[in-house]
Amino acid sequence: MHTWDVMRQDDNGNRVHLAAHDSRVSALAHVLAMESGVPHKQLYWVEGPAGAAVRTNRDLYLVFLHLGQDARAASWSLSAFLRALWKVSVPLRDRARLDPDDVAAMFSAAATVPPAPFDPAWSGKDLALPGPEPDGYADWERVVLSQIADLEDFLTAPPGPRARFGVEAPRPPGSGRRATPARWYNFDPATYLECAVAGSLGGWEAADGARVPLASGPGAPPVRSYVREIRAMTWAELARIAVCGQVYE
């Protein structure tokens, strides 16, 4: 059985073994969790077998599906999860593209750290995209902070029992412009994460139990979405994944 080791080098150049993980994604997530904490001069990295763990949309879908299930069991709110996601994204902000393993690690790390506190300034800040489409980390950040601000507004004006049919974010007077649609369908981490990948990349199967496909005829093969290899993703693509988490059904 392969293991991946999380290593640290301190200010004096001493190397320390911190932990061993049974998956590359969880080891990378551990590194992100450490790097997103209090600023420091220490270095963290992963040692272990080379090669990607997340190769297809199906692989990423299953990571997100299980993360959502775990977040639901742990009673995470969507706002808390997104604030934690924003927090662990910071060490990656200078990368133009993220390998699928890094994407999976970023979302996995979010479930392991205390979320960043809500900043009331986000509600009144102009978070609108400067261009017609998201471009780069700054625009991904605008999308996520817009969603966090909307969810904070919903605390004072809850979506109610018909939320799953879609509701408009309150966005009261004084709200800044936001980078995301006002319409919301998904209000918990499990549905947000599942819809984020299902709507943007696919990779689901009816047997997963998260989607109810249209009925197929007798003798038809099991319903599933097309499985394909995925490549490194830009922050613009990750922004679209986040929007799917909000609005895809």
QUIKAJO-V384939 format. One record per pair of residues at least 24 apart in sequence whose ideal C-beta (glycine too) atoms are under 8 Angstrom apart, sorted by the first residue. I is the first residue (numbers start at 1). J is the second residue. D is the distance in whole Angstrom. If there is no record, write none. Layout:
# QUIKAJO-V384939
i=I j=J d=D
i=I j=J d=D
This chain:
# QUIKAJO-V384939
i=2 j=48 d=7
i=2 j=49 d=5
i=3 j=48 d=6
i=4 j=46 d=5
i=4 j=47 d=7
i=4 j=48 d=3
i=4 j=49 d=7
i=5 j=46 d=7
i=5 j=47 d=5
i=5 j=48 d=6
i=6 j=30 d=5
i=6 j=31 d=6
i=6 j=34 d=8
i=6 j=44 d=7
i=6 j=45 d=8
i=6 j=46 d=6
i=7 j=44 d=7
i=7 j=45 d=5
i=7 j=46 d=7
i=7 j=47 d=6
i=8 j=34 d=8
i=8 j=42 d=6
i=8 j=43 d=7
i=8 j=44 d=5
i=9 j=42 d=6
i=9 j=43 d=4
i=10 j=42 d=5
i=11 j=41 d=5
i=11 j=42 d=7
i=18 j=44 d=8
i=23 j=53 d=6
i=24 j=48 d=6
i=24 j=49 d=8
i=24 j=51 d=8
i=24 j=52 d=8
i=24 j=53 d=5
i=24 j=101 d=6
i=25 j=53 d=5
i=25 j=54 d=7
i=25 j=63 d=7
i=25 j=101 d=6
i=25 j=104 d=5
i=25 j=105 d=5
i=25 j=108 d=6
i=26 j=105 d=8
i=26 j=108 d=6
i=28 j=101 d=6
i=28 j=102 d=6
i=28 j=104 d=8
i=28 j=105 d=4
i=28 j=109 d=8
i=29 j=104 d=8
i=29 j=105 d=4
i=29 j=106 d=8
i=29 j=108 d=4
i=29 j=109 d=4
i=29 j=112 d=7
i=30 j=109 d=8
i=30 j=112 d=8
i=31 j=105 d=8
i=32 j=88 d=5
i=32 j=91 d=6
i=32 j=92 d=7
i=32 j=105 d=6
i=32 j=106 d=6
i=32 j=109 d=4
i=33 j=88 d=6
i=33 j=109 d=5
i=33 j=112 d=5
i=33 j=113 d=5
i=35 j=91 d=4
i=36 j=87 d=5
i=36 j=88 d=4
i=36 j=90 d=6
i=36 j=91 d=6
i=36 j=109 d=7
i=36 j=113 d=6
i=37 j=113 d=8
i=52 j=99 d=7
i=52 j=100 d=6
i=52 j=101 d=5
i=53 j=101 d=5
i=53 j=104 d=7
i=54 j=100 d=4
i=54 j=101 d=5
i=54 j=103 d=7
i=54 j=104 d=5
i=54 j=230 d=8
i=55 j=100 d=7
i=55 j=229 d=6
i=55 j=230 d=7
i=56 j=203 d=7
i=56 j=227 d=5
i=56 j=228 d=6
i=56 j=229 d=6
i=56 j=230 d=6
i=57 j=197 d=7
i=57 j=201 d=4
i=57 j=202 d=5
i=57 j=203 d=4
i=57 j=225 d=8
i=57 j=227 d=6
i=57 j=228 d=6
i=57 j=230 d=5
i=58 j=203 d=4
i=58 j=205 d=8
i=58 j=227 d=5
i=59 j=100 d=7
i=59 j=104 d=8
i=59 j=203 d=7
i=60 j=100 d=6
i=60 j=103 d=7
i=60 j=104 d=6
i=60 j=197 d=6
i=60 j=201 d=6
i=60 j=203 d=6
i=60 j=230 d=7
i=61 j=194 d=8
i=61 j=197 d=5
i=61 j=198 d=7
i=61 j=201 d=7
i=61 j=202 d=7
i=61 j=203 d=3
i=61 j=204 d=6
i=61 j=208 d=8
i=62 j=203 d=8
i=62 j=208 d=8
i=63 j=104 d=5
i=63 j=107 d=7
i=63 j=108 d=7
i=64 j=107 d=7
i=64 j=193 d=4
i=64 j=194 d=6
i=64 j=196 d=6
i=64 j=197 d=5
i=65 j=193 d=7
i=65 j=194 d=6
i=65 j=197 d=8
i=65 j=204 d=8
i=65 j=208 d=6
i=65 j=210 d=6
i=67 j=107 d=6
i=67 j=108 d=6
i=67 j=111 d=6
i=67 j=189 d=7
i=67 j=193 d=6
i=68 j=189 d=5
i=68 j=190 d=3
i=68 j=191 d=7
i=68 j=192 d=7
i=68 j=193 d=4
i=68 j=194 d=6
i=69 j=190 d=6
i=70 j=111 d=6
i=71 j=111 d=6
i=71 j=188 d=8
i=71 j=189 d=4
i=71 j=190 d=6
i=71 j=193 d=7
i=72 j=188 d=6
i=72 j=189 d=7
i=72 j=190 d=4
i=74 j=111 d=8
i=76 j=111 d=7
i=76 j=189 d=5
i=77 j=151 d=8
i=77 j=188 d=8
i=77 j=189 d=8
i=78 j=151 d=6
i=78 j=186 d=8
i=78 j=187 d=6
i=78 j=188 d=6
i=78 j=189 d=5
i=78 j=192 d=6
i=79 j=115 d=8
i=79 j=118 d=7
i=79 j=148 d=6
i=79 j=151 d=4
i=79 j=152 d=7
i=80 j=115 d=4
i=81 j=110 d=6
i=81 j=111 d=7
i=81 j=115 d=7
i=81 j=189 d=4
i=81 j=192 d=8
i=82 j=144 d=6
i=82 j=147 d=6
i=82 j=148 d=5
i=82 j=151 d=7
i=83 j=115 d=4
i=83 j=116 d=5
i=83 j=117 d=7
i=83 j=118 d=7
i=83 j=148 d=6
i=84 j=109 d=8
i=84 j=110 d=4
i=84 j=111 d=7
i=84 j=113 d=5
i=84 j=114 d=7
i=84 j=115 d=4
i=84 j=116 d=7
i=85 j=110 d=4
i=85 j=144 d=7
i=86 j=116 d=6
i=86 j=141 d=7
i=86 j=144 d=5
i=86 j=145 d=7
i=86 j=148 d=7
i=87 j=113 d=6
i=87 j=115 d=7
i=87 j=116 d=4
i=88 j=113 d=6
i=89 j=137 d=8
i=89 j=140 d=8
i=89 j=141 d=7
i=89 j=144 d=8
i=92 j=137 d=8
i=93 j=137 d=4
i=93 j=141 d=8
i=94 j=137 d=8
i=96 j=136 d=8
i=96 j=234 d=7
i=96 j=235 d=8
i=97 j=232 d=4
i=97 j=233 d=6
i=97 j=234 d=6
i=98 j=232 d=6
i=98 j=233 d=5
i=98 j=235 d=8
i=98 j=238 d=7
i=99 j=232 d=5
i=100 j=230 d=5
i=100 j=231 d=8
i=100 j=232 d=7
i=100 j=233 d=7
i=103 j=233 d=6
i=103 j=238 d=7
i=107 j=193 d=7
i=118 j=148 d=7
i=118 j=152 d=6
i=122 j=148 d=6
i=122 j=149 d=5
i=122 j=152 d=8
i=123 j=149 d=5
i=123 j=152 d=6
i=123 j=153 d=7
i=123 j=174 d=8
i=123 j=175 d=6
i=123 j=176 d=7
i=124 j=174 d=6
i=124 j=175 d=7
i=124 j=176 d=5
i=125 j=149 d=8
i=125 j=176 d=5
i=126 j=176 d=5
i=126 j=177 d=5
i=127 j=176 d=6
i=127 j=177 d=6
i=127 j=178 d=5
i=127 j=179 d=5
i=128 j=176 d=8
i=128 j=177 d=4
i=128 j=178 d=7
i=128 j=179 d=6
i=129 j=179 d=5
i=133 j=236 d=6
i=134 j=179 d=7
i=134 j=235 d=7
i=134 j=236 d=4
i=134 j=239 d=4
i=134 j=240 d=7
i=135 j=235 d=8
i=135 j=236 d=5
i=136 j=234 d=8
i=136 j=235 d=5
i=136 j=236 d=7
i=137 j=235 d=5
i=139 j=179 d=7
i=139 j=235 d=7
i=139 j=236 d=7
i=139 j=239 d=6
i=140 j=235 d=4
i=140 j=236 d=7
i=140 j=238 d=5
i=140 j=239 d=5
i=140 j=242 d=7
i=142 j=178 d=8
i=142 j=179 d=4
i=143 j=179 d=5
i=143 j=180 d=6
i=143 j=239 d=5
i=143 j=242 d=5
i=143 j=243 d=7
i=144 j=242 d=6
i=145 j=179 d=8
i=146 j=178 d=4
i=146 j=179 d=5
i=146 j=180 d=4
i=147 j=180 d=6
i=147 j=242 d=7
i=147 j=246 d=6
i=149 j=175 d=7
i=149 j=176 d=8
i=149 j=178 d=6
i=150 j=178 d=7
i=150 j=180 d=7
i=150 j=182 d=8
i=150 j=184 d=7
i=151 j=187 d=8
i=154 j=184 d=8
i=154 j=187 d=7
i=159 j=184 d=7
i=159 j=187 d=6
i=163 j=187 d=6
i=179 j=239 d=8
i=180 j=242 d=8
i=180 j=243 d=6
i=180 j=246 d=6
i=181 j=243 d=7
i=181 j=246 d=7
i=181 j=247 d=6
i=183 j=246 d=8
i=183 j=247 d=6
i=184 j=246 d=6
i=184 j=247 d=7
i=185 j=246 d=7
i=185 j=247 d=6
i=185 j=248 d=7
i=185 j=249 d=6
i=186 j=245 d=6
i=186 j=246 d=6
i=186 j=247 d=8
i=186 j=248 d=8
i=192 j=245 d=4
i=192 j=246 d=7
i=193 j=245 d=6
i=195 j=244 d=6
i=195 j=245 d=5
i=195 j=247 d=8
i=195 j=248 d=4
i=195 j=249 d=7
i=196 j=241 d=5
i=196 j=242 d=7
i=196 j=244 d=5
i=196 j=245 d=3
i=196 j=248 d=7
i=197 j=241 d=7
i=197 j=244 d=8
i=198 j=225 d=7
i=198 j=244 d=8
i=198 j=248 d=6
i=199 j=244 d=3
i=199 j=245 d=8
i=199 j=247 d=8
i=199 j=248 d=3
i=200 j=237 d=8
i=200 j=240 d=6
i=200 j=241 d=5
i=200 j=244 d=5
i=200 j=248 d=8
i=201 j=230 d=6
i=201 j=241 d=7
i=202 j=226 d=6
i=202 j=227 d=8
i=202 j=228 d=8
i=203 j=227 d=6
